[in-house]
Amino acid sequence: SFIWAGKLLYKNTPPSSIAVYENKLWATFPEHNVLVRYNLNTMREELRIGGGSSSPFANPCHIFIKNNFAYICNKGSLQILKVDLTTYSLEVFEEFTTPVNQYLEVDNRRFVVKDDGVYKLN
């Protein structure tokens, strides 16, 4: 059975990707260049990173969380951005020549999904 059902929207648009970390739900909204944190108990917005003309995000399409870090595939800048979820500092984690649609780590292996295939990184 469902504990919660409803629409998760930011400015009337759905997220492109979600991830859960420490009882918080994080979501990317590419149309608004923003990363939003929601409280899992209330499903209310608690924190927003980015948005507006000075946003560090450019079409953030996917989020992967490991330890205290969120990895955001930033299609518009051809980068994966790394956000520290304790300090909210942000840095460029990887740069590419074409957009990355998804990033993940499995058993100490790193992968990206691009329009033309899946790649294992060093």
DSSP file (Angstrom, degrees, kcal/mol; ACC not computed):
  #  RESIDUE AA STRUCTURE BP1 BP2  ACC     N-H-->O    O-->H-N    N-H-->O    O-->H-N    TCO  KAPPA ALPHA  PHI   PSI    X-CA   Y-CA   Z-CA
    1    1 A S              0   0    0      0, 0.0     2,-0.3     0, 0.0     0, 0.0   0.000 360.0 360.0 360.0 155.5    0.0    0.0    0.0
    2    2 A F        -     0   0    0      1,-0.1     3,-0.1     3,-0.0     0, 0.0  -0.577 360.0-167.3 -83.2 141.8    1.0    3.6   -0.6
    3    3 A I  S    S+     0   0    0      1,-0.4     2,-0.4    -2,-0.3    -1,-0.1   0.770  83.3  10.8 -90.0 -35.8    2.1    5.8    2.3
    4    4 A W        +     0   0    0      2,-0.0    -1,-0.4    39,-0.0     2,-0.4  -0.998  63.9 177.3-142.8 140.7    1.9    8.9    0.1
    5    5 A A        +     0   0    0     -2,-0.4     2,-0.3    -3,-0.1    -3,-0.0  -0.988  32.3  96.0-142.0 135.6    0.5    9.5   -3.4
    6    6 A G  S    S-     0   0    0     -2,-0.4     2,-0.5     2,-0.0    -2,-0.0  -0.975  70.1 -59.6 169.4-177.1    0.3   12.8   -5.1
    7    7 A K        -     0   0    0     -2,-0.3     2,-0.8     7,-0.0    -2,-0.1  -0.793  33.0-154.5 -94.7 131.9    2.0   15.1   -7.6
    8    8 A L        +     0   0    0     -2,-0.5     2,-0.3     7,-0.1    -2,-0.0  -0.901  34.2 161.5-103.5 103.4    5.5   16.2   -7.0
    9    9 A L        -     0   0    0     -2,-0.8     2,-0.4     5,-0.2    20,-0.0  -0.912  34.2-162.4-127.8 149.6    5.8   19.5   -8.9
   10   10 A Y  B >  S-A   13   0A   0      3,-2.4     3,-1.2    -2,-0.3    -2,-0.0  -0.973  90.3 -16.8-127.5 117.0    8.0   22.5   -8.9
   11   11 A K  T 3  S-     0   0    0     -2,-0.4    -1,-0.1     1,-0.2     0, 0.0   0.910 129.9 -54.0  50.4  46.5    6.3   25.5  -10.7
   12   12 A N  T 3  S+     0   0    0      1,-0.2    -1,-0.2     0, 0.0    -3,-0.0   0.635 116.7 109.8  66.9  19.0    3.9   23.1  -12.3
   13   13 A T  B <   -A   10   0A   0     -3,-1.2    -3,-2.4    16,-0.0    -1,-0.2  -0.967  64.0-126.5-123.2 143.4    6.5   20.7  -13.8
   14   14 A P        -     0   0    0      0, 0.0    -5,-0.2     0, 0.0     2,-0.1  -0.411  33.7 -98.1 -80.1 160.4    7.4   17.2  -12.6
   15   15 A P        -     0   0    0      0, 0.0    14,-0.2     0, 0.0     3,-0.1  -0.384  14.9-146.3 -73.3 156.1   11.0   16.1  -11.7
   16   16 A S  S    S+     0   0    0     12,-2.4     2,-0.3     1,-0.3    13,-0.1   0.672  83.4   6.3 -90.0 -21.9   13.2   14.3  -14.2
   17   17 A S  E     -B   28   0B   0     11,-0.8    11,-2.1    43,-0.1    -1,-0.3  -0.987  63.1-164.7-159.4 149.1   14.8   12.3  -11.4
   18   18 A I  E     +B   27   0B   0     -2,-0.3     2,-0.3     9,-0.2     9,-0.2  -0.953   5.5 179.5-135.4 157.3   14.6   11.7   -7.7
   19   19 A A  E     -B   26   0B   0      7,-2.0     7,-3.3    -2,-0.3     2,-0.4  -0.977  20.3-133.8-152.0 151.7   16.7   10.1   -5.0
   20   20 A V  E     +B   25   0B   0     -2,-0.3     2,-0.3     5,-0.2     5,-0.2  -0.907  25.7 167.2-112.7 136.9   16.3    9.6   -1.2
   21   21 A Y  E >   -B   24   0B   0      3,-2.6     3,-1.0    -2,-0.4    -2,-0.0  -0.935  67.4 -17.3-149.7 123.7   18.9   10.4    1.4
   22   22 A E  T 3  S-     0   0    0     -2,-0.3     3,-0.1     1,-0.3    -1,-0.0   0.903 127.0 -47.3  47.2  57.0   18.5   10.5    5.2
   23   23 A N  T 3  S+     0   0    0      1,-0.2    17,-1.6    16,-0.1     2,-0.4   0.720 118.5 110.1  61.7  23.8   14.7   10.8    5.1
   24   24 A K  E <   -BC  21  39B   0     -3,-1.0    -3,-2.6    15,-0.2     2,-0.5  -0.972  59.7-143.4-126.1 143.9   14.8   13.5    2.5
   25   25 A L  E     -BC  20  38B   0     13,-2.4    13,-3.2    -2,-0.4     2,-0.4  -0.934  15.4-161.8-107.3 127.0   13.7   13.3   -1.1
   26   26 A W  E     -BC  19  37B   0     -7,-3.3    -7,-2.0    -2,-0.5     2,-0.4  -0.868  10.0-174.9-108.1 141.2   15.8   15.2   -3.7
   27   27 A A  E     -BC  18  36B   0      9,-2.4     9,-2.6    -2,-0.4     2,-0.4  -0.995  18.4-140.8-140.6 142.6   14.5   16.0   -7.1
   28   28 A T  E     -BC  17  35B   0    -11,-2.1   -12,-2.4    -2,-0.4   -11,-0.8  -0.845  10.2-168.6-101.5 139.2   15.9   17.6  -10.3
   29   29 A F  E >>> - C   0  34B   0      5,-2.4     5,-1.4    -2,-0.4     3,-1.2  -0.854   1.9-174.2-127.6  93.8   13.8   19.9  -12.4
   30   30 A P  G >45S+     0   0    0      0, 0.0     3,-0.7     0, 0.0    29,-0.5   0.833  80.1  61.1 -60.7 -35.9   15.5   20.6  -15.7
   31   31 A E  G 345S+     0   0    0      1,-0.2    -2,-0.0    28,-0.1     0, 0.0   0.766 117.0  31.4 -64.3 -23.8   13.0   23.2  -16.9
   32   32 A H  G <45S-     0   0    0     -3,-1.2    20,-0.4     2,-0.2    -1,-0.2   0.324 103.2-124.5-117.1   5.6   13.8   25.4  -14.0
   33   33 A N  T <<5 +     0   0    0     -3,-0.7    18,-2.3    -4,-0.6    24,-0.5   0.920  66.7 130.2  52.5  51.7   17.5   24.5  -13.5
   34   34 A V  E   < -CD  29  50B   0     -5,-1.4    -5,-2.4    16,-0.2     2,-0.4  -0.971  53.5-150.3-141.2 150.0   16.9   23.6   -9.8
   35   35 A L  E     -CD  28  49B   0     14,-2.7    14,-3.1    -2,-0.3     2,-0.4  -0.985  26.2-166.3-114.7 127.6   17.6   20.9   -7.3
   36   36 A V  E     -CD  27  48B   0     -9,-2.6    -9,-2.4    -2,-0.4     2,-0.4  -0.944  12.0-150.7-124.2 138.7   14.9   20.7   -4.6
   37   37 A R  E     -CD  26  47B   0     10,-2.9     9,-3.3    -2,-0.4    10,-1.5  -0.905  15.8-168.5-106.6 133.3   14.8   18.8   -1.2
   38   38 A Y  E     -CD  25  45B   0    -13,-3.2   -13,-2.4    -2,-0.4     2,-0.5  -0.901  26.5-116.4-118.6 148.7   11.5   17.6    0.2
   39   39 A N  E  >  -C   24   0B   0      5,-2.2     4,-3.1    -2,-0.3     5,-0.4  -0.733  21.1-146.6 -79.1 125.5   10.7   16.3    3.7
   40   40 A L  T  4 S+     0   0    0    -17,-1.6    -1,-0.1    -2,-0.5   -16,-0.1   0.774  95.2  52.7 -68.3 -25.3    9.6   12.7    3.2
   41   41 A N  T  4 S+     0   0    0    -18,-0.3    -1,-0.2     1,-0.1   -17,-0.1   0.890 128.0  17.8 -76.1 -39.5    7.1   12.9    6.1
   42   42 A T  T  4 S-     0   0    0      2,-0.1    -2,-0.2    -3,-0.0    -1,-0.1   0.614  90.0-136.6-106.0 -16.6    5.3   16.0    4.9
   43   43 A M     <  +     0   0    0     -4,-3.1     2,-0.3     1,-0.2    -3,-0.2   0.792  57.2 141.0  57.7  31.6    6.4   16.0    1.2
   44   44 A R        -     0   0    0     -5,-0.4    -5,-2.2     1,-0.0    -1,-0.2  -0.789  61.7-100.4-102.1 147.8    6.9   19.7    1.5
   45   45 A E  E     +D   38   0B   0     -2,-0.3    -7,-0.2    -7,-0.2     3,-0.1  -0.455  43.1 167.8 -65.4 131.1    9.7   21.6   -0.1
   46   46 A E  E     +     0   0B   0     -9,-3.3     2,-0.3     1,-0.4    -8,-0.2   0.673  61.6  12.8-113.3 -32.1   12.5   22.4    2.5
   47   47 A L  E     -D   37   0B   0    -10,-1.5   -10,-2.9     2,-0.0     2,-0.4  -0.999  54.7-162.6-152.5 144.3   15.5   23.6    0.4
   48   48 A R  E     -D   36   0B   0     -2,-0.3     2,-0.5   -12,-0.2   -12,-0.2  -0.999   3.1-167.2-132.2 132.2   16.1   24.7   -3.2
   49   49 A I  E     -D   35   0B   0    -14,-3.1   -14,-2.7    -2,-0.4     2,-0.2  -0.982  62.1  -7.7-118.0 125.2   19.5   24.9   -4.9
   50   50 A G  E     +D   34   0B   0     -2,-0.5   -16,-0.2   -16,-0.2   -17,-0.1  -0.545  65.4 136.8  91.7-158.5   19.7   26.8   -8.1
   51   51 A G        +     0   0    0    -18,-2.3     3,-0.3     1,-0.3   -18,-0.1   0.016  47.6  53.5  89.9 156.6   16.9   28.2  -10.2
   52   52 A G  S >  S-     0   0    0    -20,-0.4     3,-1.1     1,-0.2    -1,-0.3  -0.118 107.1 -53.1  75.8-176.4   16.8   31.6  -11.8
   53   53 A S  T 3  S+     0   0    0      1,-0.2    -1,-0.2    -3,-0.1    -2,-0.0   0.702 133.8  52.0 -73.9 -20.5   19.4   33.1  -14.2
   54   54 A S  T 3  S+     0   0    0     -3,-0.3    -1,-0.2    -4,-0.0    -2,-0.1   0.179  78.5 137.9-101.7  18.5   22.4   32.6  -11.9
   55   55 A S    <   -     0   0    0     -3,-1.1   -21,-0.1     1,-0.1    -3,-0.1  -0.337  54.1-142.6 -64.5 140.9   21.7   28.9  -11.3
   56   56 A P  S    S+     0   0    0      0, 0.0     2,-0.3     0, 0.0    -1,-0.1   0.633  81.9  84.8 -74.0 -12.5   24.7   26.5  -11.4
   57   57 A F        -     0   0    0    -24,-0.5     2,-0.3   -25,-0.1    -6,-0.1  -0.686  54.3-175.0 -95.4 144.5   22.5   24.0  -13.1
   58   58 A A  S    S-     0   0    0     -2,-0.3    18,-3.4     1,-0.1    19,-0.5  -0.835  80.5 -26.6-136.9  95.3   21.7   23.9  -16.8
   59   59 A N  S    S-     0   0    0    -29,-0.5    16,-1.5    -2,-0.3     2,-0.7   0.974  74.7-158.9  62.8  58.5   19.1   21.2  -17.6
   60   60 A P  E     +E   74   0C   0      0, 0.0   -44,-0.3     0, 0.0    14,-0.2  -0.576  20.2 169.3 -70.9 112.9   19.8   19.0  -14.5
   61   61 A C  E     +     0   0C   0     12,-2.3     2,-0.3    -2,-0.7    13,-0.1   0.660  51.6  25.7-105.8 -18.4   18.3   15.7  -15.7
   62   62 A H  E     -E   73   0C   0     11,-0.8    11,-2.3    38,-0.1     2,-0.4  -1.000  54.4-158.2-150.8 146.8   19.5   13.0  -13.2
   63   63 A I  E     -E   72   0C   0     -2,-0.3     2,-0.4     9,-0.2     9,-0.2  -0.990   7.8-179.8-127.8 136.0   20.5   12.7   -9.6
   64   64 A F  E     -E   71   0C   0      7,-1.9     7,-3.3    -2,-0.4     2,-0.5  -1.000  12.8-158.2-130.1 132.0   22.6    9.9   -7.9
   65   65 A I  E     +E   70   0C   0     -2,-0.4     2,-0.3     5,-0.2     5,-0.2  -0.945  16.7 166.8-118.2 132.6   23.4   10.0   -4.2
   66   66 A K  E >   -E   69   0C   0      3,-2.4     3,-2.1    -2,-0.5     2,-0.1  -0.982  65.1 -34.3-142.7 130.5   26.2    8.2   -2.4
   67   67 A N  T 3  S-     0   0    0     -2,-0.3    -2,-0.0     1,-0.3     0, 0.0  -0.402 126.1 -24.7  56.4-127.5   27.4    9.0    1.1
   68   68 A N  T 3  S+     0   0    0     -2,-0.1    17,-3.6    -3,-0.1     2,-0.4   0.176 120.3  92.4 -97.6  17.6   26.9   12.7    1.7
   69   69 A F  E <   -EF  66  84C   0     -3,-2.1    -3,-2.4    15,-0.2     2,-0.5  -0.917  55.7-156.8-123.9 138.8   27.2   13.7   -2.0
   70   70 A A  E     -EF  65  83C   0     13,-2.6    13,-3.1    -2,-0.4     2,-0.6  -0.927  11.7-153.8-106.3 133.9   24.6   14.2   -4.8
   71   71 A Y  E     -EF  64  82C   0     -7,-3.3    -7,-1.9    -2,-0.5     2,-0.6  -0.946  12.6-164.1-109.9 118.7   25.9   13.8   -8.4
   72   72 A I  E     -EF  63  81C   0      9,-3.1     9,-2.6    -2,-0.6     2,-0.7  -0.907  16.7-138.4-111.7 119.6   23.8   15.8  -10.8
   73   73 A C  E     -EF  62  80C   0    -11,-2.3   -12,-2.3    -2,-0.6     2,-0.9  -0.684  19.8-165.3 -75.4 116.1   23.9   15.2  -14.5
   74   74 A N  E >>> -EF  60  79C   0      5,-3.0     5,-1.6    -2,-0.7     3,-1.4  -0.768   9.1-178.5-109.2  83.3   23.9   18.7  -15.9
   75   75 A K  G >45S+     0   0    0    -16,-1.5     3,-0.6    -2,-0.9   -16,-0.2   0.830  76.2  59.1 -56.1 -37.8   23.1   18.2  -19.6
   76   76 A G  G 345S+     0   0    0    -18,-3.4    -1,-0.3     1,-0.2   -17,-0.2   0.754 115.3  33.4 -67.9 -24.8   23.3   21.9  -20.5
   77   77 A S  G <45S-     0   0    0     -3,-1.4    -1,-0.2   -19,-0.5    -2,-0.2   0.382 105.0-121.9-109.6   2.0   26.9   22.3  -19.4
   78   78 A L  T <<5S+     0   0    0     -4,-0.9    18,-2.8    -3,-0.6     2,-0.3   0.835  74.9 114.4  61.1  34.6   28.1   18.7  -20.3
   79   79 A Q  E   < -FG  74  95C   0     -5,-1.6    -5,-3.0    16,-0.2     2,-0.5  -0.861  66.9-133.3-130.1 162.0   29.1   18.2  -16.7
   80   80 A I  E     -FG  73  94C   0     14,-2.4    13,-2.9    -2,-0.3    14,-1.5  -0.992  30.7-153.6-109.3 122.8   28.3   16.1  -13.7
   81   81 A L  E     -FG  72  92C   0     -9,-2.6    -9,-3.1    -2,-0.5     2,-0.5  -0.769   2.4-145.1 -98.0 143.6   28.2   18.4  -10.7
   82   82 A K  E     -FG  71  91C   0      9,-3.2     9,-2.0    -2,-0.3     2,-0.5  -0.940  13.1-166.7-111.8 121.6   28.9   17.2   -7.1
   83   83 A V  E     -FG  70  90C   0    -13,-3.1   -13,-2.6    -2,-0.5     2,-0.6  -0.937  17.9-137.6-111.8 123.5   26.9   18.7   -4.3
   84   84 A D  E  >  -F   69   0C   0      5,-2.6     4,-2.6    -2,-0.5   -15,-0.2  -0.702  12.6-154.9 -75.8 117.8   27.9   18.2   -0.7
   85   85 A L  T  4 S+     0   0    0    -17,-3.6    -1,-0.1    -2,-0.6   -16,-0.1   0.457  89.2  50.2 -80.5   0.2   24.6   17.5    1.1
   86   86 A T  T  4 S+     0   0    0    -18,-0.3    -1,-0.2     3,-0.1   -17,-0.1   0.755 128.5  17.9-100.9 -34.9   26.0   18.7    4.5
   87   87 A T  T  4 S-     0   0    0      2,-0.1    -2,-0.2    -3,-0.0     3,-0.1   0.578  92.4-132.5-109.4 -15.1   27.4   22.0    3.4
   88   88 A Y     <  +     0   0    0     -4,-2.6    -3,-0.1     1,-0.2     2,-0.1   0.646  52.9 150.8  66.1  18.3   25.6   22.5    0.0
   89   89 A S        -     0   0    0     -5,-0.2    -5,-2.6    -6,-0.0     2,-0.4  -0.472  31.9-149.8 -74.5 155.2   28.9   23.4   -1.7
   90   90 A L  E     +G   83   0C   0     -7,-0.2     2,-0.3    -2,-0.1    -7,-0.2  -0.972  20.1 168.1-132.8 139.9   29.1   22.5   -5.3
   91   91 A E  E     -G   82   0C   0     -9,-2.0    -9,-3.2    -2,-0.4     2,-0.5  -0.972  42.8 -96.2-145.3 160.2   31.9   21.5   -7.6
   92   92 A V  E     +G   81   0C   0     -2,-0.3   -11,-0.2   -11,-0.2     3,-0.1  -0.687  36.5 179.5 -77.5 124.6   32.4   20.1  -11.1
   93   93 A F  E     -     0   0C   0    -13,-2.9     2,-0.3    -2,-0.5   -12,-0.2   0.861  64.7  -1.9 -94.0 -45.6   32.9   16.4  -10.7
   94   94 A E  E     -G   80   0C   0    -14,-1.5   -14,-2.4     2,-0.0    -1,-0.4  -0.988  60.0-151.8-145.7 150.4   33.4   15.3  -14.4
   95   95 A E  E     -G   79   0C   0     -2,-0.3     2,-0.3   -16,-0.2   -16,-0.2  -0.963  16.2-176.9-124.9 146.1   33.3   17.1  -17.8
   96   96 A F        -     0   0    0    -18,-2.8     4,-0.1    -2,-0.4    -2,-0.0  -0.810  35.2-127.2-134.3 170.9   32.3   15.5  -21.1
   97   97 A T  S    S+     0   0    0     -2,-0.3   -18,-0.1     1,-0.1    -1,-0.1   0.576  97.9  33.4 -96.4 -13.5   32.1   16.5  -24.8
   98   98 A T  S    S-     0   0    0    -20,-0.1    -1,-0.1     1,-0.0    -2,-0.0  -0.939 102.8 -78.1-136.1 159.8   28.5   15.3  -25.1
   99   99 A P        -     0   0    0      0, 0.0     2,-0.5     0, 0.0    16,-0.5  -0.206  35.5-140.7 -62.0 146.3   25.5   15.4  -22.6
  100  100 A V        -     0   0    0    -21,-0.2   -39,-0.2    14,-0.1    14,-0.2  -0.935  13.9-173.4-106.8 126.7   25.3   12.8  -19.8
  101  101 A N        +     0   0    0     12,-2.9     2,-0.3    -2,-0.5    13,-0.2   0.746  69.4   8.4 -89.8 -27.4   21.8   11.5  -19.1
  102  102 A Q  E     -H  113   0D   0     11,-1.3    11,-2.5   -30,-0.1     2,-0.4  -0.991  56.1-166.0-157.6 145.1   22.6    9.4  -16.1
  103  103 A Y  E     +H  112   0D   0     -2,-0.3     2,-0.3     9,-0.2     9,-0.2  -0.994  19.2 158.3-131.9 139.5   25.4    8.7  -13.6
  104  104 A L  E     -H  111   0D   0      7,-2.1     7,-2.9    -2,-0.4     2,-0.4  -0.992  28.9-141.8-156.7 159.2   25.7    5.8  -11.1
  105  105 A E  E     +H  110   0D   0     -2,-0.3     2,-0.4     5,-0.2     5,-0.2  -0.987  19.5 176.7-122.5 132.2   28.2    3.8   -9.1
  106  106 A V  E >  S-H  109   0D   0      3,-2.6     3,-1.5    -2,-0.4    -2,-0.0  -0.985  71.1 -16.3-137.4 123.6   27.8    0.1   -8.6
  107  107 A D  T 3  S-     0   0    0     -2,-0.4     3,-0.1     1,-0.3    -1,-0.1   0.899 128.7 -50.8  49.6  49.1   30.3   -2.1   -6.7
  108  108 A N  T 3  S+     0   0    0      1,-0.2     2,-0.4    -3,-0.0    -1,-0.3   0.686 115.2 119.1  62.2  21.2   33.0    0.6   -7.0
  109  109 A R  E <   -H  106   0D   0     -3,-1.5    -3,-2.6     2,-0.0     2,-0.4  -0.939  54.0-146.0-113.8 141.0   32.4    0.9  -10.7
  110  110 A R  E     -HI 105 121D   0     11,-0.6    11,-2.8    -2,-0.4     2,-0.3  -0.896  18.7-179.2-112.0 135.8   31.3    4.2  -12.3
  111  111 A F  E     -HI 104 120D   0     -7,-2.9    -7,-2.1    -2,-0.4     2,-0.4  -0.957  12.4-164.9-132.8 148.6   28.9    4.4  -15.3
  112  112 A V  E     -HI 103 119D   0      7,-2.4     7,-2.9    -2,-0.3     2,-0.5  -0.979  12.6-145.6-127.7 148.1   27.4    7.1  -17.4
  113  113 A V  E     +HI 102 118D   0    -11,-2.5   -12,-2.9    -2,-0.4   -11,-1.3  -0.963  24.8 174.2-111.3 125.5   24.5    6.8  -19.8
  114  114 A K  E >   - I   0 117D   0      3,-3.2     3,-1.5    -2,-0.5   -14,-0.1  -0.720  48.8 -94.0-121.2 173.3   24.7    9.0  -22.9
  115  115 A D  T 3  S+     0   0    0    -16,-0.5     3,-0.1     1,-0.3   -15,-0.1   0.808 124.9  44.1 -58.3 -30.2   22.5    9.2  -26.0
  116  116 A D  T 3  S-     0   0    0      1,-0.2     2,-0.3     0, 0.0    -1,-0.3   0.319 124.5 -58.9-102.4   9.0   24.7    6.8  -27.8
  117  117 A G  E <   -I  114   0D   0     -3,-1.5    -3,-3.2     2,-0.0     2,-0.4  -0.908  60.5 -57.7 149.6-174.3   25.3    4.2  -25.1
  118  118 A V  E     -I  113   0D   0     -2,-0.3     2,-0.4    -5,-0.2    -5,-0.2  -0.885  45.0-165.0-107.3 136.0   26.5    3.2  -21.7
  119  119 A Y  E     -I  112   0D   0     -7,-2.9    -7,-2.4    -2,-0.4     2,-0.5  -0.969  15.8-141.8-127.1 138.1   30.1    3.9  -20.7
  120  120 A K  E     -I  111   0D   0     -2,-0.4    -9,-0.2    -9,-0.2     2,-0.2  -0.856  25.6-148.2 -93.1 129.2   32.2    2.6  -17.8
  121  121 A L  E      I  110   0D   0    -11,-2.8   -11,-0.6    -2,-0.5     0, 0.0  -0.554 360.0 360.0 -94.6 161.7   34.5    5.3  -16.4
  122  122 A N              0   0    0     -2,-0.2    -1,-0.1   -13,-0.1    -2,-0.0   0.478 360.0 360.0 -68.6 360.0   38.0    4.9  -14.8
